[in-house]
Amino acid sequence: MTLRPRLACEITLAGVIAARQENALDAAAITAFAPLLPGSVVPSLTAHNFPHPARIVAALKQALDQVVERDRKLTLVIPDAAVRVLLLDFDSLPEKLAEALPIIRFRLRKLLPFEVDDAAISYQVMTRQAEQVRALVAVTPQPVLAEYEGVVREAGYEPGAVLPSTLCAIAAIADETDALVINQNSACITTAITRHNEVLLHRTLELPENAGNDIPDIQQAVSVAIAYFEDSLNTPLESLFYVGPGGAAAFDIILNQPDSGSTYVRVRDLVEPPEAGATSPVPVGILAGVTGALAN
C-alpha cells in the first residue's frame, strides 16, 4: 500500500487548515490555520472556484509554512461541492485498475453532467460478491482539479492525492463503529453513513446562499439520513458526528431546535480541538479532513 504524505491541507470557505504528522501513530499533528475573506472560495463542479486565486495562494503559504519541515508534497483536501461521489453497483468489475477504470468511466458518462473522459477518477471496492460489486467512486472534473492543484503549486508545494472533504473525514473515525457523519464545511451539507469502514451512503446537498434560510434544508437532510441509518442498520441512532464551523455545539442548536418536531440526537465532534500542537488558532470543528488525510 502506498502511504500518503505526512503533510496535508484542506481548503474551506473559512480558510486553509494545514497539518503535519510524522507518522500515523503520533497522538497529535502539528496544525495551523489561515483565514480567508468571504467569497474567496466558491466550490462547484465548474472552473472558477477561486474568484481571487492570489488569496488562496497566500493562505496556503501562511498555513503550510508554519507546519512544514522538509517534504513539500502533500495530500490536498477539497470541498465536497467540487467533487461528485457515487456508490455504483456492477455485475462484475475487474480487479486490475487498467481494466476496471474504462468500465467505470463508461458508466459515469451516463450519470454526470460534465466531461468524464479527462476527469480524475478514483474508486474503492466496498463489497465484492458473486454477482455484484459495489464501488465508491469520486470524480473531479479536470478543470476543477487543475485549479486546486495550481494554487498549491503556486504556493510552493506539490499536491499528491486530491480527496473530497467527507471521505477524508470518515477516515478519522477512531474505530469501526457504525457512524453517521454530517459535514458542512462548504456551501453544501454532506451526509455519510459507514459500517465497519464500508460507506453505505454519501449524499451532498447544496444549501441556499443566504445564511439562516438553510436551517430547514439541513434538518431535512439529517432527518433523511437518520431514517436511512436506522432502516439499513436496523438499529436506533444515538449520536452523530459533525464536521463544520462551530463544531458540535453550534450544530446541536440548529439540529435540535425545540420546534423542529424531531427526536433529540446527540451531536459529537468527529475530531476534538487540539490540546497542543497548533501553531495558530484553528476554528472548532474543521480538523477532521486533514486528520483523516493523515490517518494511514
C-alpha positions as CSV (number, residue, x, y, z in Angstrom):
1,M,0.0,0.0,0.0
2,T,1.3,3.4,-0.9
3,L,1.4,5.8,2.1
4,R,0.2,9.3,1.6
5,P,2.5,12.3,2.5
6,R,2.7,13.2,6.2
7,L,1.6,16.7,5.2
8,A,-2.0,17.6,4.4
9,C,-4.1,20.7,3.9
10,E,-7.8,21.5,3.4
11,I,-9.2,24.4,1.5
12,T,-12.5,25.5,3.1
13,L,-14.7,28.6,2.8
14,A,-13.4,29.8,6.1
15,G,-9.7,29.3,5.3
16,V,-6.9,26.8,4.9
17,I,-6.1,24.2,7.5
18,A,-2.6,22.6,7.4
19,A,-1.4,19.6,9.4
20,R,1.8,17.6,9.7
21,Q,2.3,14.3,11.4
22,E,5.5,12.3,11.5
23,N,3.6,9.0,11.3
24,A,0.0,7.8,11.7
25,L,0.7,6.5,15.3
26,D,1.6,10.0,16.6
27,A,-1.1,11.2,19.0
28,A,-1.2,14.7,17.7
29,A,-0.4,16.6,14.5
30,I,1.1,20.0,14.2
31,T,-1.6,22.2,12.8
32,A,-2.1,25.8,11.5
33,F,-4.9,27.8,10.1
34,A,-5.0,30.8,7.7
35,P,-8.4,32.6,7.3
36,L,-9.9,33.6,4.0
37,L,-12.2,36.5,3.3
38,P,-15.8,35.6,2.5
39,G,-16.3,34.8,-1.2
40,S,-12.7,33.6,-1.7
41,V,-13.8,30.0,-2.3
42,V,-16.9,29.2,-4.4
43,P,-16.8,25.4,-4.7
44,S,-18.5,23.9,-7.7
45,L,-18.1,21.3,-10.5
46,T,-17.1,24.0,-12.9
47,A,-13.9,26.1,-13.0
48,H,-13.5,29.4,-11.2
49,N,-13.8,28.0,-7.7
50,F,-11.4,30.9,-6.8
51,P,-12.6,34.4,-7.8
52,H,-9.3,35.7,-6.2
53,P,-6.7,33.0,-6.6
54,A,-4.0,35.1,-5.0
55,R,-5.9,35.0,-1.7
56,I,-5.8,31.2,-1.8
57,V,-2.1,31.1,-2.6
58,A,-1.3,33.4,0.3
59,A,-3.4,31.5,2.7
60,L,-1.8,28.2,1.6
61,K,1.7,29.6,2.2
62,Q,0.7,31.1,5.5
63,A,-0.7,27.9,6.9
64,L,1.7,25.4,5.3
65,D,4.8,27.3,6.0
66,Q,4.0,27.1,9.8
67,V,4.0,23.3,9.8
68,V,6.3,22.1,7.0
69,E,9.8,20.8,7.8
70,R,11.3,19.1,4.7
71,D,8.9,17.3,2.3
72,R,6.7,19.7,0.3
73,K,4.5,17.0,-1.1
74,L,1.0,17.0,0.4
75,T,-2.4,15.5,0.4
76,L,-4.9,18.1,-0.7
77,V,-8.5,18.0,0.7
78,I,-11.1,19.9,-1.3
79,P,-14.7,20.8,-0.8
80,D,-17.4,18.1,-1.5
81,A,-19.1,20.5,-3.8
82,A,-16.1,20.3,-6.2
83,V,-16.3,16.5,-6.4
84,R,-19.0,14.1,-7.3
85,V,-19.0,11.0,-5.2
86,L,-21.2,8.0,-6.1
87,L,-21.9,4.5,-5.0
88,L,-22.2,2.3,-8.1
89,D,-23.2,-1.3,-8.5
90,F,-21.7,-3.6,-11.2
91,D,-22.4,-7.1,-12.1
92,S,-18.7,-7.6,-12.1
93,L,-15.6,-5.4,-12.1
94,P,-12.0,-6.4,-12.9
95,E,-9.5,-6.3,-10.1
96,K,-6.9,-4.5,-12.2
97,L,-7.1,-0.7,-12.3
98,A,-6.3,-0.5,-16.0
99,E,-9.2,-2.9,-16.8
100,A,-11.8,-1.5,-14.3
101,L,-11.3,2.2,-15.0
102,P,-12.8,2.2,-18.6
103,I,-15.9,0.3,-17.3
104,I,-16.4,2.9,-14.5
105,R,-15.8,5.8,-16.9
106,F,-18.3,4.4,-19.4
107,R,-21.0,4.2,-16.6
108,L,-20.2,7.8,-15.5
109,R,-20.8,9.2,-18.9
110,K,-24.5,8.4,-18.5
111,L,-24.7,9.8,-15.0
112,L,-22.7,13.1,-14.8
113,P,-23.3,16.5,-16.3
114,F,-19.7,17.1,-17.2
115,E,-17.0,15.6,-19.4
116,V,-15.6,12.4,-17.8
117,D,-13.1,11.3,-20.4
118,D,-10.4,13.5,-18.9
119,A,-11.8,13.7,-15.4
120,A,-9.8,12.5,-12.4
121,I,-11.4,9.3,-11.2
122,S,-10.6,7.2,-8.1
123,Y,-12.5,4.3,-6.7
124,Q,-12.6,1.8,-3.9
125,V,-14.5,-1.5,-4.0
126,M,-16.8,-1.6,-0.9
127,T,-18.1,-5.1,-1.4
128,R,-17.4,-7.9,-3.9
129,Q,-19.9,-10.8,-4.1
130,A,-20.6,-13.5,-6.7
131,E,-23.0,-11.4,-8.9
132,Q,-22.5,-7.8,-7.6
133,V,-19.6,-5.4,-7.0
134,R,-20.3,-2.1,-5.2
135,A,-17.7,0.6,-5.7
136,L,-17.3,4.1,-4.1
137,V,-16.3,6.4,-6.9
138,A,-15.0,10.0,-6.7
139,V,-14.9,12.1,-9.8
140,T,-13.3,15.6,-10.2
141,P,-13.6,17.5,-13.5
142,Q,-10.2,18.2,-14.9
143,P,-10.5,22.0,-15.0
144,V,-11.5,22.0,-11.3
145,L,-8.7,19.7,-10.4
146,A,-6.2,21.8,-12.3
147,E,-7.5,24.9,-10.4
148,Y,-6.9,23.4,-7.0
149,E,-3.6,21.8,-7.9
150,G,-2.5,25.1,-9.5
151,V,-2.8,27.2,-6.4
152,V,-1.0,24.6,-4.3
153,R,1.9,24.6,-6.8
154,E,2.0,28.4,-6.9
155,A,2.3,28.4,-3.1
156,G,5.4,26.2,-3.5
157,Y,4.0,22.8,-2.7
158,E,3.3,19.7,-4.7
159,P,-0.2,18.0,-4.4
160,G,-0.1,14.2,-4.3
161,A,-3.6,12.7,-3.6
162,V,-6.5,15.1,-4.0
163,L,-9.5,13.9,-2.0
164,P,-13.0,15.2,-1.1
165,S,-13.6,16.5,2.4
166,T,-16.1,14.0,3.7
167,L,-14.2,10.9,2.5
168,C,-11.2,12.2,4.4
169,A,-13.2,12.9,7.5
170,I,-14.6,9.4,7.5
171,A,-11.0,8.1,7.8
172,A,-10.7,10.0,11.1
173,I,-13.3,7.9,12.8
174,A,-11.5,6.2,15.7
175,D,-12.9,2.7,15.4
176,E,-15.0,0.6,13.1
177,T,-18.3,1.6,14.7
178,D,-21.5,2.3,12.7
179,A,-21.5,6.1,12.1
180,L,-23.5,8.9,10.6
181,V,-21.3,11.8,9.6
182,I,-22.6,15.3,8.8
183,N,-20.1,17.6,7.0
184,Q,-20.9,21.3,6.5
185,N,-17.5,22.7,5.5
186,S,-18.6,24.3,2.3
187,A,-21.7,25.7,0.7
188,C,-23.4,22.3,1.0
189,I,-24.1,19.6,3.5
190,T,-23.0,16.1,3.1
191,T,-24.5,13.1,4.9
192,A,-22.5,9.9,5.0
193,I,-23.1,6.5,6.7
194,T,-20.4,4.0,7.4
195,R,-20.3,0.5,8.8
196,H,-17.0,-1.3,9.5
197,N,-15.2,1.0,7.1
198,E,-17.8,0.5,4.4
199,V,-19.5,3.6,3.0
200,L,-23.3,2.9,2.8
201,L,-24.4,6.4,1.9
202,H,-22.8,9.6,0.6
203,R,-25.2,12.4,-0.3
204,T,-24.3,16.1,-0.9
205,L,-27.0,18.8,-0.9
206,E,-26.3,22.4,-2.0
207,L,-27.6,25.0,0.5
208,P,-29.2,28.4,-0.1
209,E,-26.8,31.2,-0.4
210,N,-28.5,33.3,2.3
211,A,-27.4,32.2,5.7
212,G,-30.3,31.4,8.0
213,N,-32.5,30.2,5.2
214,D,-30.8,26.8,5.2
215,I,-31.9,25.5,8.6
216,P,-35.0,23.6,7.3
217,D,-32.9,22.1,4.5
218,I,-30.2,21.0,7.0
219,Q,-32.8,19.5,9.3
220,Q,-34.5,17.6,6.4
221,A,-31.2,16.3,5.1
222,V,-30.2,15.0,8.5
223,S,-33.7,13.5,9.1
224,V,-33.5,11.6,5.8
225,A,-30.0,10.3,6.7
226,I,-31.1,9.2,10.2
227,A,-34.1,7.3,8.7
228,Y,-31.7,5.6,6.2
229,F,-29.3,4.7,9.0
230,E,-31.9,3.1,11.2
231,D,-33.6,1.3,8.3
232,S,-30.4,0.0,6.8
233,L,-28.6,-1.0,10.0
234,N,-31.7,-1.9,12.0
235,T,-30.6,0.0,15.0
236,P,-31.5,3.3,16.5
237,L,-29.2,6.2,16.1
238,E,-28.0,7.6,19.5
239,S,-25.5,10.2,18.2
240,L,-24.0,11.6,15.0
241,F,-20.6,13.0,14.2
242,Y,-20.3,16.6,12.9
243,V,-17.7,18.3,10.9
244,G,-18.0,22.1,10.3
245,P,-17.6,25.6,11.6
246,G,-18.7,26.0,15.2
247,G,-18.3,22.3,16.0
248,A,-20.9,20.1,17.6
249,A,-22.2,22.7,20.0
250,A,-23.2,25.0,17.1
251,F,-24.8,22.3,15.1
252,D,-26.7,20.9,18.1
253,I,-28.5,24.3,18.3
254,I,-29.5,24.0,14.6
255,L,-30.5,20.3,14.6
256,N,-32.3,20.1,18.0
257,Q,-34.4,23.2,17.9
258,P,-37.4,23.0,20.2
259,D,-39.9,23.4,17.4
260,S,-38.2,21.0,14.9
261,G,-40.5,18.2,15.8
262,S,-37.7,15.7,15.7
263,T,-36.3,13.3,18.3
264,Y,-33.3,14.6,20.1
265,V,-30.0,13.3,18.7
266,R,-26.7,13.8,20.4
267,V,-24.1,15.7,18.2
268,R,-20.4,14.9,18.7
269,D,-17.3,16.5,17.1
270,L,-15.7,14.0,14.8
271,V,-12.3,15.4,15.8
272,E,-11.8,17.2,19.1
273,P,-9.9,20.6,19.1
274,P,-6.2,20.0,19.6
275,E,-5.0,20.5,23.2
276,A,-1.5,21.1,21.8
277,G,0.4,21.3,18.6
278,A,-1.5,24.3,17.0
279,T,0.9,26.9,15.7
280,S,-2.0,29.2,15.1
281,P,-5.6,29.1,16.4
282,V,-7.7,26.6,14.4
283,P,-11.5,27.2,14.5
284,V,-13.5,24.5,16.3
285,G,-14.9,21.7,14.2
286,I,-12.9,21.7,11.0
287,L,-9.9,19.4,11.7
288,A,-11.5,16.1,10.6
289,G,-10.5,16.4,6.9
290,V,-6.7,16.8,7.5
291,T,-6.8,14.4,10.4
292,G,-8.3,11.7,8.1
293,A,-5.9,12.5,5.3
294,L,-3.0,11.7,7.7
295,A,-4.6,8.5,9.1
296,N,-2.6,6.0,7.1
